[in-house]
Amino acid sequence: MVQTNNAGISPAAVESIAGLSAGAVSTLVVHPLDIVKTRMQLQQRNVPPAERPSMWGLVRSMTNHHNPLAALYRGLTPNLIGNASSWASFFFFKARVERALKFWRGRDRPTAADYLISPAVAGAVTTALTNPIWVIKTRMLSSDKGAEGAYPSTAAGFRAILRSEGVRGFYRGLGVSLIGVSHGAVQFAVYEPAKRMYVASRDDPDAPIRTEATMLISGGAKLVAGAVTYPYQVLRSRLQNYQSEERFGQGFRGVVRKTWREEGVRGFYRGLVPGVIRVMPATWVTFLVYENVKFYLPQWLA
């Protein structure tokens, strides 16, 4: 999609606002599924099957809660802050890196390598900036509010981590999260060329992208990236959770070894079904909001 007039706003700022909007809306829509996915990722094989809740069992337990809305949106604040700020940061830095690569290469058309480099760099910077939020989010989503040791609020979680683990506690799982940057790189390496091909095939390349095209392209790109990189999400959740060393092993290698030894390959794909169910609506909402805000924002401000 070509935009020649951004109403005085830099392209990076437009991208950032579009990303912020997309992250906020998608989080509000799919947050309950995020809770289910996180709790399933933290299940261990040595727990008796009868004590391991299924996906639907987790959903029922939240909807049967005395305050179902609170249960379904437990940990919303860090998730909302994390997703909105992450998408805003990601698209901002992605636009900056793309611009730098164009200047360095002396050409407007991105190369195949550029489609990997720009989201990878943007993802790495964003991950480093937002990891503390994800640590708190993972811990809050993994437990009910009244559970023993559970954080009653985001602020309480922040204070508890700082008091008991220090600053390092906020960066648990950062290494594996940086590995997960490959997810965004793969996703956009598929999404951007596919979108460019679609736009080039139309009679009016400056028209907004059709809803069904956005859903098809973004969904396909997400599935490809998810299939390749899902295990890192399981490892990250386990590294960031309460008492992670006692439950899942010490450090990245320890978690990998224990997961492999006790659960095998299936352990690295725990929560995949709710993850896929969650990720497709989230992806569609994210990219529909992103593409529309990106296209219409300059017109609204003109």
N, C-alpha and C positions, 0 to 999 in steps of 0.2 A: 504494500500500500504506500503510495507516494504522498507525502505531505510537504508542500512547499511553503506554507504559511502557518507558523505556530503562534500567531498573535503575540509576538514579542517574547514568548517563552522558549527557552532552549529545548532542543529535542530530548536531552537527558532529563530535564524537569518534567516534560510531558510523560516520558516513559515512567518516571518515578511516581507521579500522581496516578497514572493508570495502574501501575503495579500495587500501590497502596490500596486503591479502591478494590482491585481484584482480590487481594489477599484478605481484606476485611470481609467482603461479601461471602467469599467461598468458605471462610472459617465459620461464619454464623450458620451457614447452610449445613455443613457436614461435621460439625464438632462432635455430636454424639457418636458417630462412627469412628472418629479419631480415638475416643475413649475405649471403645471396644477393641480396636486394632492394637492400641498400646497395651491393654491388659492381656490380650492373647499373646503378644510378643514376649511377655514376662512370665508366661506359664512354663513350668519345668516338667520334664518327663517323669522325674522321680516322685511327683505328686500323684497319688492314686487317681485313676480316671474318674471315679465317682466324685472326687473333690475338684476336678478341673471343669470349670463352667464352659459351656459351648458359646458360640457367638450369640445364638438366640437366648441362651440362658443369661448372658450378661445384659442383653437388651431388656429381658423381662425383669431382671433384678433392679434395673434403673427405673423402668416404667412403673414397677410396683412399689417403689420407694414412697415414703410418706410425703416427700416433696419431689415428684418426678422431674419437674423442670430444673430444679437445682442439681439433681443427680445427672441428668442428661447434659447439663452445661457446666459440670464441675471442671474447674481449671480453665474456664473460657478466657479469663483476662490474660494470662501469659500466652495462651494459644493465639488470641486475637492480636496482641501486641507483636508476638513473634512472627506470625504469618504476614501481617500487614507491613511491618518494618522490613521483613526479609524480602518480600516481593518488590517493595519500593527501592530498597538498596540494590537488589539484584538487577532490576531493569535500569537503574541509574548508572551503575558501574558497567553494565553490559553495553549501554549506549556509548559511554566514554571510551571503553576499550575498542569498540567497533570504529569509532571516529579516529582513534589513535592509529589503528591498524590501516585504515584507509589512507591516512596521511603518510604513514611510513612506507606503504607499498606504492603510493602514488596512483591509486586506482579506486574507483567508486564501487565496483562490483566485488563483494567478498569472495574469498577463495574457500574451498572445502575446509581448509585448516582454520580459517577465521571463524567458521560456524562452531568449531570446537573450542578454540582459544578464548573467545570473548565470554561465553557463558561459564567456562571453567574458572577464569580469573575473577569474574563477578561473583561466582558462587563461593570461591575461597574467601574473598574479602567479607562477603555477607555472613558466611558461616562463623568466621572469627569474631565478628561484631555481635552476633545474636546468640551464640552458644549459651551464655548464662540464662537467657530466657527459656531455651529449650530444656535445660536441666530442670528448672522449676516446673515447667509444663509437664514433662514426663513424669515427675514424681507426683504431681497433683492428679494427673489423669489415671495414674496406676492405683489409686486408692480412693475410697469414699471419704467424705469430709469428717465423719465421726470415727474413722478407723484409728487404731493406736499409732501414734507417730506421724499421722497425716498432717500436712500443712493446712491450716484453716483458711489461709489467704495467700496471695502472691507475696505481699509484703512480709508476712510471717515466714514464708519459705525462704525469702532472701536473707532475712535475719538469721534464721536457723542454719543455713548453709555457711554464711559468713562466720558465725560463732563456732560451729563444730568442725568445719572443713577448711575455712579460710578461703582466700581468693581462688586457690586451685580447684576448689569444689565446683566453681562455676564453669570450669573448663573440662569437666569429666566428659569423655567421649568425643573431645574435639578432634583427636587424630582420626577416628573412624568417620566422623562427620566430614572431615576434609576428603577422605576417600570417597564419600558420598557425593562430592562435587561432580564426580563423573556422571551421576544421574542427570543433573541439569545439562551437562555438556552433551550427553547422548540425546536427551530430549530435544534440545534446540538444534542440534546437528541434523535431526530429522524434521523438526517443525519448520524451521526457517526456509530451507530449500523447497520443501513441499508447498509452503505458502507462496513463495516466490513463483513457483511453477504455476500454481493456481491463478495468481494475479495476472501473470503474463498471458494466460490462455483466454482471458476475458476481453470483451470488446471495450470495456471502460475500466482500465487498470486503477483509476483514481476513485472508483466507487467503493463503499464499505464492503468488507468481506461478508458474504452471506452466513447466516447462523449455522446452517447445516454443514457448510464447508469448514467453519471454525471448529465445530464439534468433531467432525471426522478427522481433520488433520491433527488437532491437539490430542484427541483420544488415541489415535494411532501412535503418535510420538511418545505419549506417556506410557502406553503398554510396552513399547520396545524398551524404553529406558527402565521401566519397572522390572521387567523380566531379567534384565542384566544386573541391576544393582539392589534388588530388594534385601538380600542378606545383610547388607550394611545397616539397614534400618533396625533390624532385630538386634544386632550387636550394639548399636548406639543406644537403644532403649535399655538394654541390660547394663551397659556401662554407666548410664546416667541415673539408674534407679536407686531407691533406698538400699543401703547395705549391699551394694552391688558385689563387693569383693567376697563377702560371705556366701552370697546366694549363687553367683554366676562365675566367679573366678577373678583372679587378680590381673588387672591390665587387659589390654586388647588380646594378646596372645593367650592369656589364661582363659578368657571368655570363649575364644574360638575353640581352644582345646576341650574345655568342659562341655560346651554345646555339642561338639562333634562326638565326644566320648559317650555322653549320656543320651543324646537325642538323634545323632546322625544328621543326614542331609535335611530331614524334615524340620529339625530344630531351627535351621536358618531361614525357614519359610513359614514360621508360625505367624498367624494373623494375616496370611496372604489373602484369604477370601474376603474378610471385611476390609482389608487394605484395598483390594481391587474395587469392591463395591463402593468404598469411600472415594477412591482416587478418581474414578471416572466422573461422577457428578462434580467433584471439586475441580477437576481439570476443565470440564466444560464451563462451569461458572467462572472460574478464574480467567480463562482465555476469552470468553464472551465479554466479560466486563472489561478486561484489559484492552481488547481490540476496539471496543466501542468507545471507551473513554479516550483512548489514544487518538481515535479518528475525530470524535466530536468535540473534545475539550478545546482545541484551538478555535473552533467555530463558535462555541459558547462564549469564549472570552474575547472574540473579535469585536 
